[in-house]
Amino acid sequence: QVQLVESGGGLVQAGGSLRLSCAASGRTFSSYAMGWFRQAPGKEREFVAAISWTGSTYYADSVKGRFTISRDNAKNTVYLQINSLKPDDTAVYCCAATVRRLGVRPRDYDYWGQGTQVTVSS
């Protein structure tokens, strides 16, 4: 079992930056692939970024160049650095974990956090 707790969301003006964190419980964090998804009101959950246990990363086209995913296995934490925020980035951001291969679909992940709200004002 893995428990995930996100933090770092908030209200920010367009063009600003945020760093989201996802702290994981458990002693095997380093063996998990981790992902970030987001869900805006009235929309489906959307893949944002993922990082494998080896550190390989993958991004949705809509966030490439603005979002950076990273992990610190010593701290059992995965991060999502978000730059040049846009109003369309407004959503609840959730992190997820899986022991399987890195994936881009919600069903690829086994464990989910509750999410952190990111609101971007224009």
Biopython code that builds the backbone (N, CA, C, O; Angstrom):
import numpy as np
from Bio.PDB.StructureBuilder import StructureBuilder

atoms = [
    (1, "GLN", "N", (0.832, -1.187, 0.000)),
    (1, "GLN", "CA", (0.000, 0.000, 0.000)),
    (1, "GLN", "C", (0.872, 1.244, 0.000)),
    (1, "GLN", "O", (1.911, 1.308, 0.657)),
    (2, "VAL", "N", (0.417, 2.221, -0.754)),
    (2, "VAL", "CA", (1.099, 3.522, -0.809)),
    (2, "VAL", "C", (0.067, 4.599, -0.554)),
    (2, "VAL", "O", (-1.009, 4.589, -1.152)),
    (3, "GLN", "N", (0.382, 5.509, 0.314)),
    (3, "GLN", "CA", (-0.476, 6.676, 0.536)),
    (3, "GLN", "C", (0.228, 7.900, -0.014)),
    (3, "GLN", "O", (1.424, 8.103, 0.190)),
    (4, "LEU", "N", (-0.554, 8.715, -0.723)),
    (4, "LEU", "CA", (-0.008, 9.883, -1.406)),
    (4, "LEU", "C", (-0.700, 11.140, -0.909)),
    (4, "LEU", "O", (-1.924, 11.181, -0.790)),
    (5, "VAL", "N", (0.087, 12.160, -0.619)),
    (5, "VAL", "CA", (-0.461, 13.419, -0.144)),
    (5, "VAL", "C", (0.162, 14.560, -0.944)),
    (5, "VAL", "O", (1.373, 14.774, -0.915)),
    (6, "GLU", "N", (-0.696, 15.282, -1.656)),
    (6, "GLU", "CA", (-0.225, 16.402, -2.461)),
    (6, "GLU", "C", (-0.258, 17.707, -1.664)),
    (6, "GLU", "O", (-1.022, 17.857, -0.710)),
    (7, "SER", "N", (0.580, 18.630, -2.077)),
    (7, "SER", "CA", (0.588, 19.972, -1.499)),
    (7, "SER", "C", (1.181, 20.931, -2.523)),
    (7, "SER", "O", (1.755, 20.516, -3.529)),
    (8, "GLY", "N", (1.028, 22.226, -2.242)),
    (8, "GLY", "CA", (1.652, 23.229, -3.084)),
    (8, "GLY", "C", (0.727, 23.967, -4.012)),
    (8, "GLY", "O", (1.147, 24.904, -4.691)),
    (9, "GLY", "N", (-0.530, 23.564, -4.054)),
    (9, "GLY", "CA", (-1.463, 24.276, -4.912)),
    (9, "GLY", "C", (-1.814, 25.634, -4.342)),
    (9, "GLY", "O", (-1.415, 25.980, -3.230)),
    (10, "GLY", "N", (-2.568, 26.400, -5.117)),
    (10, "GLY", "CA", (-2.988, 27.710, -4.653)),
    (10, "GLY", "C", (-3.517, 28.556, -5.774)),
    (10, "GLY", "O", (-3.729, 28.087, -6.892)),
    (11, "LEU", "N", (-3.726, 29.814, -5.455)),
    (11, "LEU", "CA", (-4.213, 30.811, -6.426)),
    (11, "LEU", "C", (-3.016, 31.603, -6.928)),
    (11, "LEU", "O", (-2.244, 32.148, -6.139)),
    (12, "VAL", "N", (-2.871, 31.663, -8.232)),
    (12, "VAL", "CA", (-1.732, 32.364, -8.812)),
    (12, "VAL", "C", (-2.174, 33.095, -10.076)),
    (12, "VAL", "O", (-3.094, 32.656, -10.765)),
    (13, "GLN", "N", (-1.529, 34.185, -10.367)),
    (13, "GLN", "CA", (-1.844, 34.934, -11.582)),
    (13, "GLN", "C", (-1.233, 34.244, -12.808)),
    (13, "GLN", "O", (-0.228, 33.540, -12.711)),
    (14, "ALA", "N", (-1.852, 34.464, -13.926)),
    (14, "ALA", "CA", (-1.326, 33.933, -15.181)),
    (14, "ALA", "C", (0.117, 34.385, -15.371)),
    (14, "ALA", "O", (0.465, 35.538, -15.118)),
    (15, "GLY", "N", (0.935, 33.458, -15.818)),
    (15, "GLY", "CA", (2.352, 33.740, -15.988)),
    (15, "GLY", "C", (3.199, 33.350, -14.793)),
    (15, "GLY", "O", (4.427, 33.304, -14.877)),
    (16, "GLY", "N", (2.543, 33.071, -13.687)),
    (16, "GLY", "CA", (3.253, 32.693, -12.475)),
    (16, "GLY", "C", (3.672, 31.236, -12.467)),
    (16, "GLY", "O", (3.497, 30.511, -13.446)),
    (17, "SER", "N", (4.231, 30.824, -11.331)),
    (17, "SER", "CA", (4.755, 29.462, -11.185)),
    (17, "SER", "C", (4.305, 28.854, -9.859)),
    (17, "SER", "O", (4.014, 29.558, -8.892)),
    (18, "LEU", "N", (4.260, 27.556, -9.848)),
    (18, "LEU", "CA", (3.991, 26.795, -8.631)),
    (18, "LEU", "C", (4.833, 25.531, -8.666)),
    (18, "LEU", "O", (5.183, 25.027, -9.734)),
    (19, "ARG", "N", (5.152, 25.028, -7.481)),
    (19, "ARG", "CA", (5.758, 23.702, -7.404)),
    (19, "ARG", "C", (4.868, 22.826, -6.532)),
    (19, "ARG", "O", (4.695, 23.077, -5.339)),
    (20, "LEU", "N", (4.318, 21.810, -7.144)),
    (20, "LEU", "CA", (3.496, 20.855, -6.425)),
    (20, "LEU", "C", (4.363, 19.725, -5.895)),
    (20, "LEU", "O", (5.335, 19.319, -6.532)),
    (21, "SER", "N", (4.004, 19.230, -4.736)),
    (21, "SER", "CA", (4.719, 18.107, -4.142)),
    (21, "SER", "C", (3.737, 16.974, -3.868)),
    (21, "SER", "O", (2.553, 17.196, -3.617)),
    (22, "CYS", "N", (4.254, 15.780, -3.923)),
    (22, "CYS", "CA", (3.466, 14.593, -3.602)),
    (22, "CYS", "C", (4.330, 13.706, -2.722)),
    (22, "CYS", "O", (5.300, 13.104, -3.183)),
    (23, "ALA", "N", (3.965, 13.634, -1.456)),
    (23, "ALA", "CA", (4.717, 12.821, -0.502)),
    (23, "ALA", "C", (4.086, 11.435, -0.414)),
    (23, "ALA", "O", (2.872, 11.291, -0.271)),
    (24, "ALA", "N", (4.935, 10.432, -0.503)),
    (24, "ALA", "CA", (4.455, 9.052, -0.495)),
    (24, "ALA", "C", (4.918, 8.324, 0.756)),
    (24, "ALA", "O", (6.032, 8.526, 1.240)),
    (25, "SER", "N", (4.046, 7.481, 1.264)),
    (25, "SER", "CA", (4.427, 6.618, 2.379)),
    (25, "SER", "C", (5.036, 5.340, 1.826)),
    (25, "SER", "O", (4.970, 5.080, 0.624)),
    (26, "GLY", "N", (5.616, 4.560, 2.689)),
    (26, "GLY", "CA", (6.124, 3.273, 2.243)),
    (26, "GLY", "C", (7.612, 3.281, 1.989)),
    (26, "GLY", "O", (8.221, 4.327, 1.765)),
    (27, "ARG", "N", (8.188, 2.083, 2.028)),
    (27, "ARG", "CA", (9.622, 1.952, 1.897)),
    (27, "ARG", "C", (10.072, 1.630, 0.485)),
    (27, "ARG", "O", (11.269, 1.535, 0.216)),
    (28, "THR", "N", (9.115, 1.462, -0.416)),
    (28, "THR", "CA", (9.471, 1.052, -1.769)),
    (28, "THR", "C", (9.162, 2.117, -2.797)),
    (28, "THR", "O", (8.947, 1.812, -3.970)),
    (29, "PHE", "N", (9.140, 3.358, -2.366)),
    (29, "PHE", "CA", (8.791, 4.474, -3.269)),
    (29, "PHE", "C", (9.650, 4.463, -4.512)),
    (29, "PHE", "O", (9.157, 4.737, -5.606)),
    (30, "SER", "N", (10.928, 4.153, -4.366)),
    (30, "SER", "CA", (11.850, 4.229, -5.491)),
    (30, "SER", "C", (11.505, 3.241, -6.604)),
    (30, "SER", "O", (11.982, 3.392, -7.729)),
    (31, "SER", "N", (10.695, 2.248, -6.310)),
    (31, "SER", "CA", (10.344, 1.262, -7.319)),
    (31, "SER", "C", (9.040, 1.580, -8.047)),
    (31, "SER", "O", (8.622, 0.821, -8.921)),
    (32, "TYR", "N", (8.400, 2.684, -7.698)),
    (32, "TYR", "CA", (7.136, 3.068, -8.303)),
    (32, "TYR", "C", (7.339, 4.054, -9.440)),
    (32, "TYR", "O", (8.189, 4.942, -9.364)),
    (33, "ALA", "N", (6.568, 3.892, -10.470)),
    (33, "ALA", "CA", (6.407, 4.957, -11.454)),
    (33, "ALA", "C", (5.355, 5.921, -10.905)),
    (33, "ALA", "O", (4.364, 5.500, -10.309)),
    (34, "MET", "N", (5.581, 7.203, -11.110)),
    (34, "MET", "CA", (4.702, 8.224, -10.558)),
    (34, "MET", "C", (4.145, 9.096, -11.673)),
    (34, "MET", "O", (4.821, 9.390, -12.659)),
    (35, "GLY", "N", (2.906, 9.498, -11.490)),
    (35, "GLY", "CA", (2.290, 10.349, -12.494)),
    (35, "GLY", "C", (1.537, 11.494, -11.864)),
    (35, "GLY", "O", (1.138, 11.438, -10.701)),
    (36, "TRP", "N", (1.351, 12.524, -12.645)),
    (36, "TRP", "CA", (0.486, 13.647, -12.279)),
    (36, "TRP", "C", (-0.646, 13.740, -13.298)),
    (36, "TRP", "O", (-0.433, 13.670, -14.508)),
    (37, "PHE", "N", (-1.844, 13.898, -12.772)),
    (37, "PHE", "CA", (-3.026, 14.113, -13.595)),
    (37, "PHE", "C", (-3.730, 15.359, -13.086)),
    (37, "PHE", "O", (-3.475, 15.822, -11.974)),
    (38, "ARG", "N", (-4.607, 15.888, -13.901)),
    (38, "ARG", "CA", (-5.410, 17.025, -13.450)),
    (38, "ARG", "C", (-6.827, 16.870, -13.958)),
    (38, "ARG", "O", (-7.084, 16.225, -14.975)),
    (39, "GLN", "N", (-7.739, 17.483, -13.219)),
    (39, "GLN", "CA", (-9.148, 17.438, -13.604)),
    (39, "GLN", "C", (-9.775, 18.790, -13.344)),
    (39, "GLN", "O", (-9.830, 19.266, -12.210)),
    (40, "ALA", "N", (-10.244, 19.395, -14.413)),
    (40, "ALA", "CA", (-10.947, 20.670, -14.326)),
    (40, "ALA", "C", (-12.438, 20.395, -14.181)),
    (40, "ALA", "O", (-12.906, 19.321, -14.557)),
    (41, "PRO", "N", (-13.189, 21.352, -13.639)),
    (41, "PRO", "CA", (-14.640, 21.157, -13.480)),
    (41, "PRO", "C", (-15.311, 20.804, -14.798)),
    (41, "PRO", "O", (-15.118, 21.485, -15.806)),
    (42, "GLY", "N", (-16.095, 19.741, -14.782)),
    (42, "GLY", "CA", (-16.830, 19.345, -15.971)),
    (42, "GLY", "C", (-16.014, 18.627, -17.023)),
    (42, "GLY", "O", (-16.515, 18.326, -18.107)),
    (43, "LYS", "N", (-14.759, 18.352, -16.711)),
    (43, "LYS", "CA", (-13.887, 17.683, -17.689)),
    (43, "LYS", "C", (-13.360, 16.372, -17.128)),
    (43, "LYS", "O", (-13.384, 16.138, -15.920)),
    (44, "GLU", "N", (-12.890, 15.532, -18.024)),
    (44, "GLU", "CA", (-12.325, 14.259, -17.607)),
    (44, "GLU", "C", (-10.919, 14.454, -17.036)),
    (44, "GLU", "O", (-10.253, 15.457, -17.293)),
    (45, "ARG", "N", (-10.500, 13.480, -16.267)),
    (45, "ARG", "CA", (-9.147, 13.500, -15.739)),
    (45, "ARG", "C", (-8.157, 13.422, -16.897)),
    (45, "ARG", "O", (-8.315, 12.623, -17.820)),
    (46, "GLU", "N", (-7.141, 14.265, -16.827)),
    (46, "GLU", "CA", (-6.210, 14.442, -17.936)),
    (46, "GLU", "C", (-4.786, 14.160, -17.470)),
    (46, "GLU", "O", (-4.349, 14.653, -16.431)),
    (47, "PHE", "N", (-4.077, 13.365, -18.250)),
    (47, "PHE", "CA", (-2.665, 13.104, -17.963)),
    (47, "PHE", "C", (-1.845, 14.371, -18.143)),
    (47, "PHE", "O", (-2.063, 15.146, -19.074)),
    (48, "VAL", "N", (-0.883, 14.568, -17.222)),
    (48, "VAL", "CA", (-0.010, 15.731, -17.290)),
    (48, "VAL", "C", (1.443, 15.311, -17.499)),
    (48, "VAL", "O", (2.091, 15.734, -18.457)),
    (49, "ALA", "N", (1.944, 14.476, -16.592)),
    (49, "ALA", "CA", (3.353, 14.085, -16.660)),
    (49, "ALA", "C", (3.558, 12.816, -15.853)),
    (49, "ALA", "O", (2.766, 12.484, -14.971)),
    (50, "ALA", "N", (4.641, 12.110, -16.173)),
    (50, "ALA", "CA", (4.968, 10.898, -15.437)),
    (50, "ALA", "C", (6.476, 10.710, -15.391)),
    (50, "ALA", "O", (7.214, 11.209, -16.240)),
    (51, "ILE", "N", (6.908, 9.978, -14.379)),
    (51, "ILE", "CA", (8.330, 9.691, -14.224)),
    (51, "ILE", "C", (8.488, 8.242, -13.780)),
    (51, "ILE", "O", (7.811, 7.786, -12.859)),
    (52, "SER", "N", (9.376, 7.539, -14.433)),
    (52, "SER", "CA", (9.590, 6.147, -14.093)),
    (52, "SER", "C", (10.493, 6.027, -12.871)),
    (52, "SER", "O", (11.016, 7.021, -12.367)),
    (53, "TRP", "N", (10.664, 4.804, -12.409)),
    (53, "TRP", "CA", (11.523, 4.603, -11.244)),
    (53, "TRP", "C", (12.989, 4.875, -11.596)),
    (53, "TRP", "O", (13.806, 5.119, -10.707)),
    (54, "THR", "N", (13.322, 4.833, -12.891)),
    (54, "THR", "CA", (14.689, 5.135, -13.317)),
    (54, "THR", "C", (14.898, 6.623, -13.586)),
    (54, "THR", "O", (16.025, 7.070, -13.798)),
    (55, "GLY", "N", (13.793, 7.393, -13.575)),
    (55, "GLY", "CA", (13.917, 8.820, -13.822)),
    (55, "GLY", "C", (13.525, 9.267, -15.212)),
    (55, "GLY", "O", (13.592, 10.458, -15.515)),
    (56, "SER", "N", (13.118, 8.340, -16.065)),
    (56, "SER", "CA", (12.630, 8.737, -17.384)),
    (56, "SER", "C", (11.322, 9.491, -17.241)),
    (56, "SER", "O", (10.483, 9.153, -16.406)),
    (57, "THR", "N", (11.159, 10.515, -18.065)),
    (57, "THR", "CA", (9.974, 11.364, -17.940)),
    (57, "THR", "C", (9.169, 11.379, -19.227)),
    (57, "THR", "O", (9.681, 11.106, -20.313)),
    (58, "TYR", "N", (7.900, 11.704, -19.073)),
    (58, "TYR", "CA", (7.001, 11.802, -20.214)),
    (58, "TYR", "C", (5.964, 12.873, -19.897)),
    (58, "TYR", "O", (5.471, 12.972, -18.774)),
    (59, "TYR", "N", (5.642, 13.682, -20.925)),
    (59, "TYR", "CA", (4.737, 14.811, -20.725)),
    (59, "TYR", "C", (3.615, 14.821, -21.753)),
    (59, "TYR", "O", (3.773, 14.365, -22.885)),
    (60, "ALA", "N", (2.489, 15.349, -21.326)),
    (60, "ALA", "CA", (1.436, 15.644, -22.277)),
    (60, "ALA", "C", (1.896, 16.792, -23.174)),
    (60, "ALA", "O", (2.614, 17.685, -22.724)),
    (61, "ASP", "N", (1.490, 16.767, -24.422)),
    (61, "ASP", "CA", (1.915, 17.810, -25.356)),
    (61, "ASP", "C", (1.533, 19.204, -24.868)),
    (61, "ASP", "O", (2.242, 20.179, -25.116)),
    (62, "SER", "N", (0.411, 19.280, -24.177)),
    (62, "SER", "CA", (-0.100, 20.592, -23.761)),
    (62, "SER", "C", (0.753, 21.256, -22.691)),
    (62, "SER", "O", (0.615, 22.454, -22.446)),
    (63, "VAL", "N", (1.631, 20.494, -22.051)),
    (63, "VAL", "CA", (2.428, 21.065, -20.956)),
    (63, "VAL", "C", (3.926, 21.019, -21.220)),
    (63, "VAL", "O", (4.711, 21.522, -20.417)),
    (64, "LYS", "N", (4.325, 20.430, -22.320)),
    (64, "LYS", "CA", (5.759, 20.346, -22.620)),
    (64, "LYS", "C", (6.380, 21.728, -22.663)),
    (64, "LYS", "O", (5.835, 22.656, -23.262)),
    (65, "GLY", "N", (7.520, 21.847, -22.022)),
    (65, "GLY", "CA", (8.235, 23.108, -21.986)),
    (65, "GLY", "C", (7.833, 24.005, -20.833)),
    (65, "GLY", "O", (8.540, 24.962, -20.519)),
    (66, "ARG", "N", (6.699, 23.708, -20.193)),
    (66, "ARG", "CA", (6.249, 24.525, -19.052)),
    (66, "ARG", "C", (6.253, 23.737, -17.742)),
    (66, "ARG", "O", (6.464, 24.310, -16.673)),
    (67, "PHE", "N", (6.023, 22.441, -17.824)),
    (67, "PHE", "CA", (5.945, 21.600, -16.637)),
    (67, "PHE", "C", (7.181, 20.704, -16.573)),
    (67, "PHE", "O", (7.683, 20.236, -17.595)),
    (68, "THR", "N", (7.655, 20.478, -15.359)),
    (68, "THR", "CA", (8.775, 19.577, -15.142)),
    (68, "THR", "C", (8.478, 18.659, -13.969)),
    (68, "THR", "O", (8.197, 19.117, -12.861)),
    (69, "ILE", "N", (8.543, 17.361, -14.226)),
    (69, "ILE", "CA", (8.334, 16.385, -13.161)),
    (69, "ILE", "C", (9.696, 15.887, -12.694)),
    (69, "ILE", "O", (10.610, 15.693, -13.495)),
    (70, "SER", "N", (9.815, 15.686, -11.395)),
    (70, "SER", "CA", (11.068, 15.168, -10.834)),
    (70, "SER", "C", (10.739, 14.367, -9.586)),
    (70, "SER", "O", (9.619, 14.420, -9.077)),
    (71, "ARG", "N", (11.710, 13.635, -9.106)),
    (71, "ARG", "CA", (11.489, 12.841, -7.898)),
    (71, "ARG", "C", (12.744, 12.851, -7.036)),
    (71, "ARG", "O", (13.870, 12.952, -7.525)),
    (72, "ASP", "N", (12.505, 12.744, -5.747)),
    (72, "ASP", "CA", (13.593, 12.621, -4.773)),
    (72, "ASP", "C", (13.288, 11.366, -3.965)),
    (72, "ASP", "O", (12.475, 11.394, -3.042)),
    (73, "ASN", "N", (13.935, 10.287, -4.312)),
    (73, "ASN", "CA", (13.632, 9.018, -3.658)),
    (73, "ASN", "C", (14.036, 9.015, -2.185)),
    (73, "ASN", "O", (13.449, 8.289, -1.383)),
    (74, "ALA", "N", (15.025, 9.815, -1.830)),
    (74, "ALA", "CA", (15.428, 9.891, -0.429)),
    (74, "ALA", "C", (14.330, 10.530, 0.427)),
    (74, "ALA", "O", (14.228, 10.266, 1.625)),
    (75, "LYS", "N", (13.519, 11.365, -0.204)),
    (75, "LYS", "CA", (12.442, 12.046, 0.518)),
    (75, "LYS", "C", (11.076, 11.453, 0.201)),
    (75, "LYS", "O", (10.056, 11.955, 0.673)),
    (76, "ASN", "N", (11.050, 10.393, -0.593)),
    (76, "ASN", "CA", (9.768, 9.777, -0.987)),
    (76, "ASN", "C", (8.810, 10.812, -1.568)),
    (76, "ASN", "O", (7.623, 10.816, -1.242)),
    (77, "THR", "N", (9.312, 11.667, -2.408)),
    (77, "THR", "CA", (8.512, 12.773, -2.916)),
    (77, "THR", "C", (8.716, 12.939, -4.419)),
    (77, "THR", "O", (9.825, 12.809, -4.939)),
    (78, "VAL", "N", (7.614, 13.229, -5.093)),
    (78, "VAL", "CA", (7.657, 13.592, -6.506)),
    (78, "VAL", "C", (7.147, 15.025, -6.628)),
    (78, "VAL", "O", (6.243, 15.441, -5.904)),
    (79, "TYR", "N", (7.733, 15.758, -7.540)),
    (79, "TYR", "CA", (7.421, 17.173, -7.703)),
    (79, "TYR", "C", (6.888, 17.456, -9.104)),
    (79, "TYR", "O", (7.164, 16.729, -10.059)),
    (80, "LEU", "N", (6.126, 18.521, -9.191)),
    (80, "LEU", "CA", (5.701, 19.027, -10.491)),
    (80, "LEU", "C", (5.910, 20.533, -10.474)),
    (80, "LEU", "O", (5.165, 21.268, -9.826)),
    (81, "GLN", "N", (6.918, 20.979, -11.186)),
    (81, "GLN", "CA", (7.186, 22.407, -11.332)),
    (81, "GLN", "C", (6.359, 22.920, -12.501)),
    (81, "GLN", "O", (6.448, 22.403, -13.615)),
    (82, "ILE", "N", (5.564, 23.931, -12.238)),
    (82, "ILE", "CA", (4.679, 24.472, -13.264)),
    (82, "ILE", "C", (5.042, 25.932, -13.495)),
    (82, "ILE", "O", (4.950, 26.753, -12.583)),
    (83, "ASN", "N", (5.445, 26.245, -14.689)),
    (83, "ASN", "CA", (5.810, 27.613, -15.049)),
    (83, "ASN", "C", (4.852, 28.172, -16.089)),
    (83, "ASN", "O", (4.107, 27.432, -16.732)),
    (84, "SER", "N", (4.886, 29.479, -16.241)),
    (84, "SER", "CA", (4.062, 30.161, -17.252)),
    (84, "SER", "C", (2.611, 29.692, -17.180)),
    (84, "SER", "O", (2.018, 29.311, -18.189)),
    (85, "LEU", "N", (2.060, 29.726, -15.988)),
    (85, "LEU", "CA", (0.702, 29.231, -15.783)),
    (85, "LEU", "C", (-0.315, 29.991, -16.617)),
    (85, "LEU", "O", (-0.201, 31.198, -16.825)),
    (86, "LYS", "N", (-1.309, 29.256, -17.086)),
    (86, "LYS", "CA", (-2.390, 29.813, -17.870)),
    (86, "LYS", "C", (-3.712, 29.528, -17.168)),
    (86, "LYS", "O", (-3.799, 28.583, -16.384)),
    (87, "PRO", "N", (-4.737, 30.323, -17.435)),
    (87, "PRO", "CA", (-6.049, 30.027, -16.833)),
    (87, "PRO", "C", (-6.524, 28.609, -17.145)),
    (87, "PRO", "O", (-7.196, 27.993, -16.319)),
    (88, "ASP", "N", (-6.186, 28.086, -18.318)),
    (88, "ASP", "CA", (-6.585, 26.722, -18.686)),
    (88, "ASP", "C", (-5.911, 25.653, -17.822)),
    (88, "ASP", "O", (-6.317, 24.491, -17.851)),
    (89, "ASP", "N", (-4.902, 26.030, -17.065)),
    (89, "ASP", "CA", (-4.245, 25.077, -16.167)),
    (89, "ASP", "C", (-5.020, 24.900, -14.863)),
    (89, "ASP", "O", (-4.673, 24.046, -14.046)),
    (90, "THR", "N", (-6.059, 25.698, -14.665)),
    (90, "THR", "CA", (-6.868, 25.591, -13.462)),
    (90, "THR", "C", (-7.500, 24.214, -13.364)),
    (90, "THR", "O", (-8.215, 23.781, -14.267)),
    (91, "ALA", "N", (-7.229, 23.524, -12.248)),
    (91, "ALA", "CA", (-7.712, 22.156, -12.073)),
    (91, "ALA", "C", (-7.279, 21.653, -10.702)),
    (91, "ALA", "O", (-6.476, 22.281, -10.011)),
    (92, "VAL", "N", (-7.829, 20.513, -10.332)),
    (92, "VAL", "CA", (-7.296, 19.759, -9.198)),
    (92, "VAL", "C", (-6.208, 18.844, -9.742)),
    (92, "VAL", "O", (-6.445, 18.066, -10.667)),
    (93, "TYR", "N", (-5.033, 18.940, -9.172)),
    (93, "TYR", "CA", (-3.899, 18.136, -9.607)),
    (93, "TYR", "C", (-3.688, 16.982, -8.617)),
    (93, "TYR", "O", (-3.562, 17.191, -7.410)),
    (94, "CYS", "N", (-3.655, 15.777, -9.156)),
    (94, "CYS", "CA", (-3.483, 14.576, -8.348)),
    (94, "CYS", "C", (-2.238, 13.825, -8.774)),
    (94, "CYS", "O", (-1.900, 13.763, -9.956)),
    (95, "CYS", "N", (-1.566, 13.259, -7.788)),
    (95, "CYS", "CA", (-0.471, 12.374, -8.137)),
    (95, "CYS", "C", (-0.940, 10.930, -7.991)),
    (95, "CYS", "O", (-1.899, 10.637, -7.278)),
    (96, "ALA", "N", (-0.247, 10.049, -8.676)),
    (96, "ALA", "CA", (-0.618, 8.644, -8.692)),
    (96, "ALA", "C", (0.639, 7.791, -8.765)),
    (96, "ALA", "O", (1.689, 8.243, -9.220)),
    (97, "ALA", "N", (0.513, 6.552, -8.309)),
    (97, "ALA", "CA", (1.663, 5.651, -8.267)),
    (97, "ALA", "C", (1.284, 4.289, -8.816)),
    (97, "ALA", "O", (0.139, 3.853, -8.699)),
    (98, "THR", "N", (2.255, 3.627, -9.414)),
    (98, "THR", "CA", (2.050, 2.272, -9.900)),
    (98, "THR", "C", (3.358, 1.510, -9.852)),
    (98, "THR", "O", (4.440, 2.078, -9.998)),
    (99, "VAL", "N", (3.230, 0.199, -9.641)),
    (99, "VAL", "CA", (4.406, -0.665, -9.694)),
    (99, "VAL", "C", (4.615, -1.175, -11.117)),
    (99, "VAL", "O", (5.618, -1.821, -11.421)),
    (100, "ARG", "N", (3.646, -0.872, -11.981)),
    (100, "ARG", "CA", (3.766, -1.295, -13.368)),
    (100, "ARG", "C", (4.555, -0.262, -14.161)),
    (100, "ARG", "O", (5.132, 0.660, -13.584)),
    (101, "ARG", "N", (4.579, -0.411, -15.444)),
    (101, "ARG", "CA", (5.313, 0.547, -16.273)),
    (101, "ARG", "C", (4.654, 1.909, -16.256)),
    (101, "ARG", "O", (3.451, 2.028, -16.024)),
    (102, "LEU", "N", (5.433, 2.915, -16.498)),
    (102, "LEU", "CA", (4.942, 4.289, -16.611)),
    (102, "LEU", "C", (3.804, 4.317, -17.627)),
    (102, "LEU", "O", (3.911, 3.714, -18.695)),
    (103, "GLY", "N", (2.725, 5.007, -17.304)),
    (103, "GLY", "CA", (1.583, 5.066, -18.204)),
    (103, "GLY", "C", (0.989, 6.453, -18.263)),
    (103, "GLY", "O", (1.360, 7.336, -17.491)),
    (104, "VAL", "N", (0.059, 6.639, -19.189)),
    (104, "VAL", "CA", (-0.574, 7.942, -19.387)),
    (104, "VAL", "C", (-2.075, 7.895, -19.164)),
    (104, "VAL", "O", (-2.757, 8.904, -19.339)),
    (105, "ARG", "N", (-2.601, 6.733, -18.779)),
    (105, "ARG", "CA", (-4.035, 6.597, -18.528)),
    (105, "ARG", "C", (-4.265, 6.439, -17.034)),
    (105, "ARG", "O", (-3.447, 5.836, -16.339)),
    (106, "PRO", "N", (-5.375, 6.978, -16.534)),
    (106, "PRO", "CA", (-5.660, 6.798, -15.107)),
    (106, "PRO", "C", (-5.646, 5.324, -14.697)),
    (106, "PRO", "O", (-5.208, 5.002, -13.592)),
    (107, "ARG", "N", (-6.110, 4.433, -15.554)),
    (107, "ARG", "CA", (-6.169, 3.023, -15.175)),
    (107, "ARG", "C", (-4.788, 2.369, -15.112)),
    (107, "ARG", "O", (-4.663, 1.229, -14.665)),
    (108, "ASP", "N", (-3.769, 3.075, -15.550)),
    (108, "ASP", "CA", (-2.405, 2.551, -15.437)),
    (108, "ASP", "C", (-1.871, 2.661, -14.013)),
    (108, "ASP", "O", (-0.823, 2.098, -13.698)),
    (109, "TYR", "N", (-2.587, 3.384, -13.150)),
    (109, "TYR", "CA", (-2.089, 3.667, -11.805)),
    (109, "TYR", "C", (-2.958, 3.004, -10.751)),
    (109, "TYR", "O", (-4.168, 2.849, -10.913)),
    (110, "ASP", "N", (-2.299, 2.617, -9.663)),
    (110, "ASP", "CA", (-2.970, 1.851, -8.610)),
    (110, "ASP", "C", (-3.324, 2.675, -7.384)),
    (110, "ASP", "O", (-4.283, 2.360, -6.679)),
    (111, "TYR", "N", (-2.562, 3.720, -7.124)),
    (111, "TYR", "CA", (-2.752, 4.517, -5.920)),
    (111, "TYR", "C", (-2.868, 5.987, -6.293)),
    (111, "TYR", "O", (-2.186, 6.472, -7.196)),
    (112, "TRP", "N", (-3.742, 6.682, -5.581)),
    (112, "TRP", "CA", (-4.034, 8.082, -5.889)),
    (112, "TRP", "C", (-4.048, 8.923, -4.625)),
    (112, "TRP", "O", (-4.449, 8.461, -3.557)),
    (113, "GLY", "N", (-3.604, 10.167, -4.765)),
    (113, "GLY", "CA", (-3.768, 11.140, -3.707)),
    (113, "GLY", "C", (-5.102, 11.854, -3.843)),
    (113, "GLY", "O", (-5.853, 11.618, -4.789)),
    (114, "GLN", "N", (-5.385, 12.726, -2.892)),
    (114, "GLN", "CA", (-6.657, 13.455, -2.889)),
    (114, "GLN", "C", (-6.631, 14.657, -3.804)),
    (114, "GLN", "O", (-7.678, 15.138, -4.238)),
    (115, "GLY", "N", (-5.449, 15.141, -4.097)),
    (115, "GLY", "CA", (-5.342, 16.262, -5.021)),
    (115, "GLY", "C", (-5.103, 17.590, -4.331)),
    (115, "GLY", "O", (-5.367, 17.757, -3.140)),
    (116, "THR", "N", (-4.599, 18.521, -5.109)),
    (116, "THR", "CA", (-4.391, 19.891, -4.647)),
    (116, "THR", "C", (-4.898, 20.846, -5.715)),
    (116, "THR", "O", (-4.634, 20.658, -6.903)),
    (117, "GLN", "N", (-5.623, 21.865, -5.291)),
    (117, "GLN", "CA", (-6.274, 22.780, -6.232)),
    (117, "GLN", "C", (-5.282, 23.819, -6.743)),
    (117, "GLN", "O", (-4.565, 24.449, -5.965)),
    (118, "VAL", "N", (-5.255, 23.984, -8.039)),
    (118, "VAL", "CA", (-4.490, 25.058, -8.677)),
    (118, "VAL", "C", (-5.480, 25.942, -9.410)),
    (118, "VAL", "O", (-6.232, 25.472, -10.264)),
    (119, "THR", "N", (-5.478, 27.215, -9.076)),
    (119, "THR", "CA", (-6.370, 28.176, -9.711)),
    (119, "THR", "C", (-5.530, 29.303, -10.298)),
    (119, "THR", "O", (-4.746, 29.936, -9.591)),
    (120, "VAL", "N", (-5.695, 29.545, -11.578)),
    (120, "VAL", "CA", (-4.921, 30.570, -12.273)),
    (120, "VAL", "C", (-5.858, 31.677, -12.704)),
    (120, "VAL", "O", (-6.806, 31.445, -13.455)),
    (121, "SER", "N", (-5.593, 32.867, -12.233)),
    (121, "SER", "CA", (-6.422, 34.013, -12.597)),
    (121, "SER", "C", (-5.811, 34.746, -13.791)),
    (121, "SER", "O", (-4.592, 34.790, -13.961)),
    (122, "SER", "N", (-6.681, 35.310, -14.599)),
    (122, "SER", "CA", (-6.210, 36.014, -15.802)),
    (122, "SER", "C", (-5.945, 37.478, -15.528)),
    (122, "SER", "O", (-5.543, 38.212, -16.430)),
]
sb = StructureBuilder()
sb.init_structure("model")
sb.init_model(0)
sb.init_chain("A")
sb.init_seg("    ")
for serial, (resi, resn, name, xyz) in enumerate(atoms, 1):
    if name == "N":
        sb.init_residue(resn, " ", resi, " ")
    sb.init_atom(name, np.array(xyz, "f"), 0.0, 1.0, " ", f" {name:<3s}", serial, name[0])
structure = sb.get_structure()
